[in-house]
Amino acid sequence: MKKSLLILAVACLLSACHTMHGMGEDLKDGAHAVGHGVQKAGEAIENVAH
């Protein structure tokens, strides 16, 4: 678990524009992608339930 968090933190730091604004944008984009995935999963579950 700790290793996964460390890898995630390093990936965020390396992918950011080396500014707080750039890192904020990267985190926002990541959250948007996760939200989209959750929405698609919910739709798939709903389709199976009907």
N, C-alpha and C positions, 0 to 999 in steps of 0.2 A: 504494500500500500504506500509506504513512504517513498519507495523507489519510483512508483508511478507518479506521485505528486511532484517529485523532484524533476522527472523527465518533462512533465507538463509545464512546470515553472521555467525550465531552461528553454523549452520550445517557444513559450510565450516571449521570453526575453530576446531570443534570437530572431523571432519573426517580427517583432515590433520595430518601429522606426527609431528606436533608441530615444524616444521621448515619451512622456506620460500620455500625451495626446495620441500618439501612434499606438501605444499599447492599449489605450482605451478603445480605439477604433477596432483593433484586432479582437479584443474581448467581445465587443458589441457584435462583430461579424460572426464570431464563434457562437455566441448566444443565439443569434438569429438562425444559424444553421441547425443548432440543437432544437430550437423551437419548431422549425419546419419539419424536422425528423419526427418529433413527438406528434405533431399534427397529422402527418402522413400515417403514422402508426395507429393513431386514434381512428382515422378514417378507415383503415384496413380492418380494424377490430369491429367497427360499426357495420361494415359491409358483411363480415362473416356472421355477425349476430342476427342480421335480417335474413 
